[in-house]
């Protein structure tokens, strides 16, 4: 039986306002939701007046088992982060989120519709994993190879990263060809950081690819796709394929690249600790080793030991 709460976190009337738009735009065909459909839903919902509901339209996905049902991240009463499921009453309940909360049932046109939610805050690791793994794997971080990137660090990733990805989504990442990479700062919990980053991508509707990076350690970092190293000695405990970024000084750059190549390590990215811009020819040197020189890092909220970047 689907549990229900006396004090519901979302008002049935708010959910019922949104449902007709979802059914109209998505239908019941077993095909992926398109960005065009999400944009149309958002545009047509602009005239709706919710009492306590803020939908994240970019997160909209179809139920992979029951295509007439769909999921949408919402902020509801008291700002609670939820994942809303909207489905015809004839559709079976979801096996993906078995402990969902029944908000209510009502008729949308001639068809009875059922609304359920599950908690979907940045700390809801199981629900985040289910969404990213089963509703759309495009939300999982991935290997970026030797691509140009912009690194982002944040004192509060759950606050900052959704804003970054929402901004990138709005402009279609047209500012540059650089891919976003989110880098764990010293003192941050790796598991929490990983979940917060995926949560940010889901809420922002960012399906274009991103990386998550940790530097100098490989312990307890399942899911991270990029690792920053000083030398080949850092690779001893690495046991799976991933993107490697060499973090070094200009003086040590060529010797370190040469040593890593001799050790059989392929470096995809190079970051320099030097504060001054590198001299002409540095980029060409890095490309000789089939890597890319990445110089841009944006610090949000001044993580410990780091200065805030003027790019913010």
N, C-alpha and C positions, 0 to 999 in steps of 0.2 A: 504494500500500500504506500502511496506517495504521501510523505508527512506534510502536515500543514501547521502553521503557527497562528496563534491568536492575534498577536501583533505582527502583521505581515510587513515585510520590508519594502513592498511595492504595491501601489494602489491598482486594483483591477481596472478601474476606469481609465487610467493612463495607458495601460497595456492594450486595452480594447481600442483606444484611439489609433494606435499605431498598426494594429493587426490588418485592417483592410488594405493599407498601402503595401504591406509585406506580401499578402496573398496576391494582390493585383500585379505586382512587379515580378514576383518569383514564380508563381504558378506551382505546379507539382511535378514538373519533369525532372528526372534524375540527372541534371546537368549542373556544373559548378555555377555559383553566383558570379556575375561579372562586375567589374568596377563601374560600368555604365549603369547597371541596375542599382548598385549602392548609391550612386550619385543621384539617380532619379528619386529613390526613396527619400534621401536627405532633402532634396529640393522640395518635394511635395509635402514633406512633414514640416516644412518651415512655417506653415500657417497654423499648425496645431498648437493648442495651449495645454501643456501638461501641468498638472498641479505639483508633482514632485518626481519628475523623470527627465533624465538627460541621456539620450541614446548616443552610443558611439557607432555611427553608421558604417564606418570603415571596417568594423569587425564582423559584419553580417556574413553568415555562412549557412549553408543548407545542412540539414541532418544527413549524414552519409548513409544511414540505413533507411530512414523514412523521409523521402525527398519532399513531401508536402509540409514538413516541419522545418523550422529555421531557428537559428541562435543569434543573439545580439547582446553585446556588452552594454550595460546601462548603469548609470548612477541614479539611485532611487532615494527613498526617504532618509534624511539625515546623511546624505552623500554616500550611502552604502554602495559598494561596488558589487554588481551582480551580473550573472549570465542568464539572460531571459530566453526561454524556449517557448515558441508560439506554434501551436499545432492544432489541426482539426481533431475533434473529440474521437473520430474514428481511427486516428493514428495511435498505435501502441506507445506507451511511455518509453522514454529513452533508457537503454541499458548502459549508455556511456556515463550518465550521471544518476546513479540509482538512488541517491539520497536527496533528490531535488525537493523543493518546497512548493506545494500547490498554492498558487495565488488565487485561482478561481476558474470558473467556466462561464461563458456567456455566448450568445448568438452573435455572429458577425454575418449579417445578411441572413441567409437560410441555414447556415452551417454553424453548429456549436463548436466553439474554440476553447482550448485548454491552455492555461498559462502556468508555467513552472519557472522557478529560479534556483540557482545554486550560488553560494558565495563565490565571488571572483575578484578578490583583492590580490595585491602583489605577494601576499604570503600564502595563498591557497595553491600550494605546489602541485597537489594531485589534480586539481581541476585545470590548472594551467597546462600540465603535462597532457591531460586528455584532450584538451582543445588543440594544442599544437601538434600532437601526434595523430589525431584521428579526424578532426574537422578540416584542418588544412595544414599539411606539413610545411608549407611555404613560410610559416611563422617560426620554424626552427632556424637557429643560426647555422651558417654553412661556411665551408671553405671558400675563400675569395681568391686564392692563388696570388699571382704577381699582378694585382690590380692596385691602382691608386686608391687610397683610403683617407678618411678623416677619422681620427681617434677622438672619442668622447670619454671623459671621466666625470664623475659627479659625486658630491658629498651625499646627496640623496637621490639615488638612481630612480626610485619609484616616482619621484616628483619631476625630475628633469628629463628623463629619457622619453616619456610619452610626448612631451612638448617638442622635442627635437624631431621625432619621427612624424608627428602631425604636421610640422612645418615642411619637412621633406615631402610628405604626401601631397600637400597643397600645391607645391610648385613642381611636382613630378620629378624631383631630384634634377631639375634642369640647370641648376647653378653650375654644376660640374659633373664629371664622370666619376667622381670619388665616391666610394662606397662607405657607409657608416660602420665603424668598429667601436664597440663599447669595451672599455678597459677597466678591469678591477684595480682599485686603488689599495694602497697599503692599509691594513687594518679592517678591510671590508670582508664580510663572510662570502665565500665563493658561491655556495649553494643559493643563498638569498639573492645575490647579485645576478646569477644566471636566471633565476625565476623572474625577478623584477624586469630584466631585459626582455624576456619573452612576453611577459605580460604587457609591457609597453608597446611591443610590436603588434600584438593582437588588438589592443584598444585603438591604436592609431591606424590599423589596417595596412601595416607595412609588410608587403609580400615581395618586395624587390630584392631581398637578400641583405644580410648584415653579418658581422662577425662578433664574437665575444673573445676577449683576450685576457690572459693572465701572464705576468712576468716573473721569471726566476724560480718558479716552483710548479710542480706538476701533481702535488698531492691533493686528493679530494676535489678534482676539477672535471668531473665527467660532464661532457657536453660542450666544453670550451673548444673553440675551433682555431684559435691562434695562440702561440706562445712566444713571449719575448725572451731572448737569451743574450748572455754576454759572450759565450764561447761554446765550443763543442763539449766542454765539461758539463754544461747545463743539460745536455741531452741524455745523460746516463739513465735517468728515471723515466724518460718518455717512451711509452710502449705502443703508441698508435699514430697513424698518419695525421698530420695537421699542417697548418700554415706556420712557418717559422719567421719571426722577425728578429733580426740582429740589432741590438741596441748598443751602440758604441760611440766612440769619439772619432772625429775626422782623422786624427793621427793614427788610430788603431784600425781604421776601416779596412784598408787593403790587406794587412796581415791577418785580420780575423776572417775575412772572406776567403782568403787563400787556405787558411787552416781548416775552415769548415768544409770547403770543397774537398780537401785532402781526406777529411774524416768521413766523406760520403754523405754529407748533410746538404740538402738543397734549401737555400734561403729564398723566400718569396719577397720579403720586405726588409728595408733597412731604415732605422730611425737613428738620428744623431743627437747626442747629448749637448753638443756645442750650441751656445746661444746665438752665435753669428751665422748668417746664411753661408752655406758651403760654396767654395769657389767653383768656377766654371770647370766642367769636366768630371765633377763628382757623379752626376747622374749617369754619364756614359760609363764610368767605372763600374757602377752598380749594375748597369744593364749587361756588362760583360759576364756577370755571374747569374744572368737571367733573373734578376730581382728588380724591384722598383724602389726608388727613394721616396719615402713618405715623410713629409716634414710638418704636417698640420695636426696639432692636438688642441682640442677645445676643452678647457677645464670649467666645469659648472659648479659653483659653490665652494671653490677653493678647497679641494681635498687636502688632507694632511700632508704637509711637506711640499706642496706644489703651489705655484702662483697661478692666478686666474689669467686665462689667455684673452687677448683683446678681440679675438674672433667672436666671442660670445655676444 
